Amino acid sequence: MSEEVLINITPQETRVAAVENGVLQEVHIERTQSKGIVGNIYLGKVVRILPGMQAAFIDIGLERTAFLHAADIDHREDNDHNGFTNTEPQPAISELLKEGEDLVVQVLKDPLGTKGARLTTQTSIPARYLVYLPASTHIGVSQKIEQVEDRERLRTLVFDLVENETIEGGFIVRTAADSATEEELQLDVRFLSKVWRRVQDRMKTTTAPALLHEDIPLAMRTMRDLVSDNVEKVRIDSKESYQKAVNFAKDLIPEVVDRIEYYPGERPIFDLYAVEDEIQRALENHVPLKSGGYLVIEQTEAMTTVDVNTGGFIGRKTLEETLFKTNLEAAQAIARQLRLRNIGGIIIIDFIDMEDAEHRRQVMRALDKALAKDRIKTFVTEMSTLGLVEITRKRTRESLERVLCEPCPVCKGRGMQKTPQTVCYEIFREILREARQFDIDGFLVLASQVVIDMLLDEEATALADLQEFIGKPIRLQVEAMYNQEERDVVLL
């Protein structure tokens, strides 16, 4: 499989595109004025405890207070709070925290919508091959490294390194360390140890709320997290960022240096694989399939729904075969769209109903296989008798739609607006209500062109009847700046 990573950098934002076989799979965007804060470590202050929710609000210096659930608080024996052990039940939040207390926390999730950031006290700092756990003594290995021999070799190597370097804390071996050498793991151990010492030094000299450790910029995170053995090239269109990426790779991932390229072309780097067009299509709710079928993706506050339709695909054999092929194609397209749009939370897929049980099993296998490529953790339920499949995908940052778009000021995010006729009837009801309440000389209706046109045409008779009924004149005036739903009734 041919994979490339394209990095487009401007003073305003950094954009990263992961491309497989010429097809866009993932997009990451970090804007200078609104950088993500996942992975940042703060010295926070407990401002409010909510016993009923088993949670607390923590001031970490952001516009909104952050949210810390009791389940995300480290309460083991070596923790500074109380001497609870892992075998004991979850303590109450009031036993773990006190209002006004200073607390070292790490951001798990960026602020989403109206919600503040989600926090944990179980801090972790990632490098290329290892993740450092300052408050733990555990040495773990990624479950994606399946060979028992490799798992034991890596666990033993890291354990010996920790002993030799006399480092306190635990480590998790990342999937990228599958073929890592002892020297490469040692570099990671020493690097992470330095980072944590820097955090500890800042803790002694600062007061809450304060930032103790900031995760590296998106371009560098891409080098650390996205560039695997399958990636053939990393193309960067900024000379300065290219040099920074090379220096970063030399220090931490020297095997990647030869794959980093500076792209000096006049043609925008995202035009190489029509990435800009793909991003625009990812903002639409209608996704065409090659067969002629299509998906309809609707994102709401509670969940995302995906509806599969045959559209213009009529097949060549039986109806069942047509439905089966459409669902198979949809399964792969859905997995790609979830990655591309970075849709998290609960996702409900409405596949087209199939009678054959074996066809349903094959569609589920195709969906599982396609989702296996996703770096974000997903959980898939079995297909229900109604053809519905529920997926949960871990949400760590805003979706592509939320990053690039905002709710329509006219429809307030409904995706619909009131018809001119509905607005006319609302005007009639308001005039009637005001006429009964106030003794005035008449009314002036301010509305959009389309609404005024309807009042003078289709609803002219109704308007005349209303004037006669209330015995007051009604004047109409077009307001060019009003949208279709806006209207005012002025008392004269």
Residue pairs with C-beta under 8 A, 6 or more apart in sequence:
1 20
1 21
1 230
2 20
2 21
2 22
2 232
3 18
3 19
3 20
3 228
3 230
3 231
3 232
4 18
4 19
4 231
4 232
4 233
4 234
4 235
4 273
5 16
5 17
5 18
5 19
5 222
5 226
5 227
5 231
5 233
5 234
5 235
6 16
6 17
6 19
6 235
6 263
6 269
6 270
6 272
6 273
6 275
7 14
7 15
7 16
7 219
7 222
7 234
7 235
7 236
7 237
7 238
7 241
7 245
7 269
8 14
8 15
8 16
8 17
8 237
8 268
8 269
8 270
9 15
9 219
9 236
9 237
9 238
9 241
11 32
12 31
12 32
12 33
13 29
13 30
13 31
13 32
14 29
14 30
14 217
14 218
14 219
14 241
15 27
15 28
15 29
15 30
15 270
16 26
16 27
16 28
16 29
16 218
16 219
16 222
16 226
17 24
17 26
17 27
17 270
17 273
17 275
18 24
18 25
18 26
18 27
18 226
19 25
19 273
19 275
22 273
23 273
23 336
24 273
24 274
24 275
24 278
24 279
24 340
25 336
25 339
25 340
25 373
26 226
26 339
26 340
26 342
27 275
27 279
27 282
27 340
27 342
27 400
28 218
28 222
29 400
29 403
29 404
30 36
30 217
30 218
31 403
36 110
36 218
36 397
37 62
37 107
37 110
37 111
37 117
37 215
38 107
38 108
38 109
38 110
38 215
38 396
38 397
39 106
39 107
39 125
39 126
39 215
40 106
40 107
40 211
40 213
40 214
40 215
41 104
41 105
41 106
41 123
41 125
41 199
41 211
41 212
41 213
42 60
42 61
42 104
42 105
42 106
42 107
42 209
42 210
42 211
42 212
43 102
43 103
43 104
43 202
43 203
43 206
43 207
43 208
43 209
43 210
43 212
44 58
44 59
44 60
44 61
44 66
44 102
44 103
44 104
44 105
44 119
44 208
44 209
45 58
45 59
45 100
45 101
45 102
45 103
45 208
45 209
46 56
46 57
46 58
46 97
46 98
46 99
46 100
46 101
46 102
46 103
47 57
47 58
47 59
47 65
47 99
48 56
48 57
48 65
48 99
49 55
49 56
49 93
49 94
49 97
49 98
49 99
50 56
50 57
50 93
51 92
51 93
51 94
53 69
54 69
54 70
54 71
54 90
54 92
54 93
55 67
55 68
55 69
55 70
55 93
56 67
56 68
56 93
56 97
57 65
57 66
57 67
57 68
57 116
58 65
58 66
58 67
58 68
58 103
58 105
58 119
59 65
59 66
59 208
59 209
60 66
60 105
60 107
60 117
60 119
60 209
60 211
61 209
61 210
61 211
62 111
62 116
62 117
64 111
64 115
64 116
64 117
65 116
66 105
66 107
66 111
66 116
66 117
66 118
66 119
67 115
67 116
67 117
67 118
67 119
68 97
68 103
68 105
68 118
68 119
68 120
68 121
69 118
70 90
70 91
70 92
70 93
70 96
71 90
72 108
72 118
72 119
72 120
72 121
72 122
73 81
73 93
73 96
73 97
73 120
73 121
73 122
74 121
74 122
74 135
75 81
75 82
75 84
75 90
75 91
75 96
76 84
76 85
76 86
76 135
77 83
77 84
77 85
78 135
78 137
79 121
79 135
81 96
81 97
82 91
82 95
82 96
84 91
97 103
102 208
103 121
103 208
104 121
104 123
104 203
104 212
105 119
105 120
105 121
105 123
106 119
106 120
106 121
106 122
106 123
106 124
107 117
107 118
107 119
108 117
108 118
108 119
108 120
108 396
109 117
109 118
109 395
109 396
109 397
110 117
110 396
110 397
110 398
111 117
112 395
112 398
112 402
113 301
113 402
121 135
122 133
122 135
122 136
123 133
123 134
123 135
124 131
124 132
124 133
124 134
124 172
125 131
125 132
125 134
125 192
125 195
125 196
125 213
126 132
126 174
126 224
126 225
127 188
127 191
127 192
127 224
127 252
128 174
128 176
128 184
128 188
128 224
128 252
128 253
129 173
129 174
129 176
129 177
129 180
129 184
129 185
129 188
130 158
130 171
130 172
130 173
130 174
130 177
130 185
130 188
130 189
130 192
131 171
131 172
131 174
132 169
132 170
132 171
132 192
132 193
132 195
132 196
133 169
133 170
133 171
133 172
134 168
134 169
134 196
135 169
136 169
136 170
137 169
137 170
138 170
138 172
139 155
139 158
139 159
139 162
139 170
139 171
139 172
139 173
140 155
140 170
140 171
140 172
140 173
141 151
141 154
141 155
141 172
141 173
142 172
142 173
142 174
142 175
142 177
144 175
145 151
145 154
145 173
145 175
145 177
145 178
150 178
154 173
154 177
154 180
154 185
155 173
157 182
157 185
158 171
158 173
158 185
158 189
161 182
161 185
161 186
161 189
162 169
162 171
162 189
165 186
165 189
165 190
165 193
167 189
167 193
169 196
171 189
171 192
176 228
177 184
177 185
179 229
187 251
187 252
188 252
191 251
191 252
195 213
198 213
199 212
199 213
202 210
202 212
202 213
203 212
206 212
215 221
216 224
216 248
219 236
219 241
219 244
219 245
220 244
220 245
220 248
222 234
223 234
223 245
223 248
223 249
223 252
223 253
223 256
223 260
224 252
224 253
225 375
227 234
227 253
227 256
227 259
231 259
232 259
233 259
233 260
233 261
234 245
234 256
234 259
234 260
234 261
235 261
235 262
235 263
235 269
235 272
236 242
236 245
236 260
236 261
236 262
236 263
237 262
237 263
237 264
237 265
237 268
237 269
239 262
239 264
242 260
242 261
242 262
245 260
246 257
246 260
249 256
249 257
249 260
250 257
263 269
268 276
270 276
270 279
278 340
279 400
279 404
281 287
282 337
282 340
282 341
282 400
282 401
283 400
283 401
283 404
283 405
285 296
285 297
285 298
286 294
286 295
286 296
287 294
287 295
287 296
287 297
287 333
287 337
288 294
288 311
289 295
289 311
289 313
289 326
289 329
289 330
289 333
290 329
291 313
291 325
291 326
291 329
292 310
292 311
292 312
292 313
292 314
293 308
293 309
293 310
293 311
293 312
293 313
293 326
293 329
293 330
294 309
294 311
295 306
295 307
295 308
295 309
295 330
295 333
295 334
295 337
296 306
296 307
296 309
297 304
297 305
297 306
297 337
297 341
297 343
298 304
298 305
298 306
298 307
299 343
299 399
299 401
302 346
303 345
303 346
303 347
303 348
304 343
304 345
304 346
304 347
304 348
305 347
305 348
305 349
305 350
306 334
306 337
306 347
306 348
306 349
306 350
307 350
308 326
308 327
308 330
308 349
308 350
308 351
308 352
309 326
309 352
310 322
310 323
310 326
310 352
313 322
313 325
313 326
314 322
315 321
315 322
315 325
320 354
320 355
320 356
320 359
323 352
323 353
323 354
323 359
324 354
324 356
324 359
324 362
324 363
326 352
327 351
327 352
327 354
327 359
327 363
328 362
328 363
328 366
330 351
331 363
331 366
331 367
331 370
332 366
332 370
334 349
334 367
334 370
335 367
335 370
335 371
335 373
335 374
336 370
337 343
338 347
338 371
338 374
338 378
338 391
338 393
339 373
339 374
339 376
340 400
341 399
341 400
341 401
342 397
342 398
342 399
342 400
343 393
343 399
344 376
344 393
344 394
344 395
344 396
344 399
345 392
345 393
345 395
346 390
346 391
346 392
347 390
347 391
347 392
347 393
348 388
348 389
348 390
348 391
349 367
349 388
349 389
349 390
349 391
350 386
350 387
350 388
351 363
351 383
351 387
351 388
351 389
352 387
353 386
353 387
354 360
354 363
354 387
360 383
363 383
364 380
364 382
364 383
364 389
367 380
367 389
368 380
371 378
371 380
371 391
374 393
376 393
376 394
376 396
377 393
377 394
378 391
378 392
378 393
378 394
379 391
379 392
380 389
380 390
380 391
381 389
381 390
381 391
382 389
383 389
407 413
408 414
408 415
409 483
410 417
410 483
410 484
410 485
411 417
411 485
417 483
417 484
417 485
418 426
418 484
418 485
420 450
420 451
420 453
420 454
420 484
421 454
421 458
421 459
423 447
423 451
423 484
423 485
423 487
424 451
424 454
424 455
424 459
424 462
426 487
427 445
427 447
427 451
427 455
427 487
427 489
428 462
428 463
428 466
430 489
431 443
431 445
431 466
431 470
431 474
431 489
432 466
432 469
432 470
434 440
434 443
434 489
434 491
435 443
435 470
435 472
438 491
440 472
440 491
440 492
441 472
441 473
441 492
442 472
442 473
442 474
442 475
442 492
443 472
443 473
443 474
443 475
443 489
443 490
443 491
443 492
444 474
444 475
444 476
444 477
444 489
444 490
444 492
445 452
445 455
445 474
445 475
445 476
445 477
445 487
445 488
445 489
445 490
446 477
446 479
446 482
446 487
446 488
446 489
446 490
447 455
447 476
447 477
447 478
447 479
447 482
447 486
447 487
447 488
448 478
448 479
448 482
448 483
448 484
448 486
448 487
449 478
449 480
450 484
451 484
451 487
452 476
452 477
452 478
455 463
455 476
456 463
456 476
463 474
466 474
467 473
467 474
475 492
479 486
479 488
